[in-house]
Amino acid sequence: MDTATQWALFLGILTLASWLVGGLAAVIGNVELDPHRQKAAEYLTFGLSATGFISAIAMVLILVIR
């Protein structure tokens, strides 16, 4: 396996993990919590979703440019 494939595999795993944990945070955030914890869950969900999206784009770029 060459280096580009290893990076793409790593970024794919990072994407999947980010979206899974972001989904879990979204589900937990929908539970009746105090407003501060709900806001923190919203920020966490957004940040993990954005991280997953960025790593997915990077993975595609690595595979296409390679």
PyMOL commands that place a pseudoatom at each C-alpha (Angstrom):
pseudoatom trace, name=CA, resn=MET, resi=1, chain=A, elem=C, hetatm=0, pos=[0.000, 0.000, 0.000]
pseudoatom trace, name=CA, resn=ASP, resi=2, chain=A, elem=C, hetatm=0, pos=[1.401, 3.357, -0.933]
pseudoatom trace, name=CA, resn=THR, resi=3, chain=A, elem=C, hetatm=0, pos=[1.331, 6.437, 1.256]
pseudoatom trace, name=CA, resn=ALA, resi=4, chain=A, elem=C, hetatm=0, pos=[-1.612, 8.109, -0.495]
pseudoatom trace, name=CA, resn=THR, resi=5, chain=A, elem=C, hetatm=0, pos=[-3.776, 5.034, 0.022]
pseudoatom trace, name=CA, resn=GLN, resi=6, chain=A, elem=C, hetatm=0, pos=[-2.811, 4.905, 3.689]
pseudoatom trace, name=CA, resn=TRP, resi=7, chain=A, elem=C, hetatm=0, pos=[-3.763, 8.560, 4.141]
pseudoatom trace, name=CA, resn=ALA, resi=8, chain=A, elem=C, hetatm=0, pos=[-7.059, 8.008, 2.327]
pseudoatom trace, name=CA, resn=LEU, resi=9, chain=A, elem=C, hetatm=0, pos=[-7.819, 5.012, 4.549]
pseudoatom trace, name=CA, resn=PHE, resi=10, chain=A, elem=C, hetatm=0, pos=[-6.985, 7.024, 7.673]
pseudoatom trace, name=CA, resn=LEU, resi=11, chain=A, elem=C, hetatm=0, pos=[-9.184, 9.914, 6.548]
pseudoatom trace, name=CA, resn=GLY, resi=12, chain=A, elem=C, hetatm=0, pos=[-12.020, 7.521, 5.728]
pseudoatom trace, name=CA, resn=ILE, resi=13, chain=A, elem=C, hetatm=0, pos=[-11.850, 6.030, 9.208]
pseudoatom trace, name=CA, resn=LEU, resi=14, chain=A, elem=C, hetatm=0, pos=[-11.741, 9.541, 10.687]
pseudoatom trace, name=CA, resn=THR, resi=15, chain=A, elem=C, hetatm=0, pos=[-14.799, 10.510, 8.622]
pseudoatom trace, name=CA, resn=LEU, resi=16, chain=A, elem=C, hetatm=0, pos=[-16.785, 7.501, 9.752]
pseudoatom trace, name=CA, resn=ALA, resi=17, chain=A, elem=C, hetatm=0, pos=[-15.811, 7.948, 13.396]
pseudoatom trace, name=CA, resn=SER, resi=18, chain=A, elem=C, hetatm=0, pos=[-16.645, 11.674, 13.333]
pseudoatom trace, name=CA, resn=TRP, resi=19, chain=A, elem=C, hetatm=0, pos=[-20.080, 11.080, 11.860]
pseudoatom trace, name=CA, resn=LEU, resi=20, chain=A, elem=C, hetatm=0, pos=[-20.853, 8.224, 14.242]
pseudoatom trace, name=CA, resn=VAL, resi=21, chain=A, elem=C, hetatm=0, pos=[-19.887, 10.200, 17.342]
pseudoatom trace, name=CA, resn=GLY, resi=22, chain=A, elem=C, hetatm=0, pos=[-21.641, 13.297, 15.949]
pseudoatom trace, name=CA, resn=GLY, resi=23, chain=A, elem=C, hetatm=0, pos=[-24.832, 11.286, 15.496]
pseudoatom trace, name=CA, resn=LEU, resi=24, chain=A, elem=C, hetatm=0, pos=[-24.539, 9.941, 19.014]
pseudoatom trace, name=CA, resn=ALA, resi=25, chain=A, elem=C, hetatm=0, pos=[-24.074, 13.476, 20.345]
pseudoatom trace, name=CA, resn=ALA, resi=26, chain=A, elem=C, hetatm=0, pos=[-27.142, 14.603, 18.390]
pseudoatom trace, name=CA, resn=VAL, resi=27, chain=A, elem=C, hetatm=0, pos=[-29.241, 11.830, 19.893]
pseudoatom trace, name=CA, resn=ILE, resi=28, chain=A, elem=C, hetatm=0, pos=[-28.006, 12.581, 23.391]
pseudoatom trace, name=CA, resn=GLY, resi=29, chain=A, elem=C, hetatm=0, pos=[-28.579, 16.291, 22.779]
pseudoatom trace, name=CA, resn=ASN, resi=30, chain=A, elem=C, hetatm=0, pos=[-32.265, 15.643, 22.038]
pseudoatom trace, name=CA, resn=VAL, resi=31, chain=A, elem=C, hetatm=0, pos=[-32.814, 14.286, 25.529]
pseudoatom trace, name=CA, resn=GLU, resi=32, chain=A, elem=C, hetatm=0, pos=[-34.267, 16.752, 27.994]
pseudoatom trace, name=CA, resn=LEU, resi=33, chain=A, elem=C, hetatm=0, pos=[-31.114, 18.398, 29.341]
pseudoatom trace, name=CA, resn=ASP, resi=34, chain=A, elem=C, hetatm=0, pos=[-30.458, 21.792, 30.748]
pseudoatom trace, name=CA, resn=PRO, resi=35, chain=A, elem=C, hetatm=0, pos=[-29.961, 24.506, 28.102]
pseudoatom trace, name=CA, resn=HIS, resi=36, chain=A, elem=C, hetatm=0, pos=[-26.188, 24.667, 28.565]
pseudoatom trace, name=CA, resn=ARG, resi=37, chain=A, elem=C, hetatm=0, pos=[-25.712, 20.965, 27.901]
pseudoatom trace, name=CA, resn=GLN, resi=38, chain=A, elem=C, hetatm=0, pos=[-28.047, 21.057, 24.911]
pseudoatom trace, name=CA, resn=LYS, resi=39, chain=A, elem=C, hetatm=0, pos=[-26.073, 23.954, 23.446]
pseudoatom trace, name=CA, resn=ALA, resi=40, chain=A, elem=C, hetatm=0, pos=[-22.809, 22.084, 24.055]
pseudoatom trace, name=CA, resn=ALA, resi=41, chain=A, elem=C, hetatm=0, pos=[-24.252, 19.003, 22.322]
pseudoatom trace, name=CA, resn=GLU, resi=42, chain=A, elem=C, hetatm=0, pos=[-25.258, 21.171, 19.347]
pseudoatom trace, name=CA, resn=TYR, resi=43, chain=A, elem=C, hetatm=0, pos=[-21.752, 22.614, 19.062]
pseudoatom trace, name=CA, resn=LEU, resi=44, chain=A, elem=C, hetatm=0, pos=[-20.215, 19.155, 19.405]
pseudoatom trace, name=CA, resn=THR, resi=45, chain=A, elem=C, hetatm=0, pos=[-22.512, 17.741, 16.725]
pseudoatom trace, name=CA, resn=PHE, resi=46, chain=A, elem=C, hetatm=0, pos=[-21.732, 20.595, 14.355]
pseudoatom trace, name=CA, resn=GLY, resi=47, chain=A, elem=C, hetatm=0, pos=[-17.982, 20.351, 14.939]
pseudoatom trace, name=CA, resn=LEU, resi=48, chain=A, elem=C, hetatm=0, pos=[-17.865, 16.597, 14.424]
pseudoatom trace, name=CA, resn=SER, resi=49, chain=A, elem=C, hetatm=0, pos=[-20.023, 16.810, 11.309]
pseudoatom trace, name=CA, resn=ALA, resi=50, chain=A, elem=C, hetatm=0, pos=[-17.774, 19.509, 9.876]
pseudoatom trace, name=CA, resn=THR, resi=51, chain=A, elem=C, hetatm=0, pos=[-14.672, 17.473, 10.724]
pseudoatom trace, name=CA, resn=GLY, resi=52, chain=A, elem=C, hetatm=0, pos=[-16.143, 14.434, 8.986]
pseudoatom trace, name=CA, resn=PHE, resi=53, chain=A, elem=C, hetatm=0, pos=[-17.067, 16.465, 5.914]
pseudoatom trace, name=CA, resn=ILE, resi=54, chain=A, elem=C, hetatm=0, pos=[-13.630, 18.055, 5.647]
pseudoatom trace, name=CA, resn=SER, resi=55, chain=A, elem=C, hetatm=0, pos=[-11.847, 14.720, 6.056]
pseudoatom trace, name=CA, resn=ALA, resi=56, chain=A, elem=C, hetatm=0, pos=[-14.131, 13.149, 3.423]
pseudoatom trace, name=CA, resn=ILE, resi=57, chain=A, elem=C, hetatm=0, pos=[-13.251, 15.923, 0.964]
pseudoatom trace, name=CA, resn=ALA, resi=58, chain=A, elem=C, hetatm=0, pos=[-9.546, 15.494, 1.766]
pseudoatom trace, name=CA, resn=MET, resi=59, chain=A, elem=C, hetatm=0, pos=[-9.825, 11.737, 1.232]
pseudoatom trace, name=CA, resn=VAL, resi=60, chain=A, elem=C, hetatm=0, pos=[-11.402, 12.225, -2.184]
pseudoatom trace, name=CA, resn=LEU, resi=61, chain=A, elem=C, hetatm=0, pos=[-8.792, 14.801, -3.161]
pseudoatom trace, name=CA, resn=ILE, resi=62, chain=A, elem=C, hetatm=0, pos=[-5.948, 12.499, -2.142]
pseudoatom trace, name=CA, resn=LEU, resi=63, chain=A, elem=C, hetatm=0, pos=[-7.363, 9.655, -4.214]
pseudoatom trace, name=CA, resn=VAL, resi=64, chain=A, elem=C, hetatm=0, pos=[-8.080, 11.830, -7.250]
pseudoatom trace, name=CA, resn=ILE, resi=65, chain=A, elem=C, hetatm=0, pos=[-4.779, 13.744, -7.249]
pseudoatom trace, name=CA, resn=ARG, resi=66, chain=A, elem=C, hetatm=0, pos=[-2.709, 10.634, -6.600]
for i in range(1, 66): cmd.bond("trace and resi %d" % i, "trace and resi %d" % (i + 1))
show_as sticks, trace
zoom trace
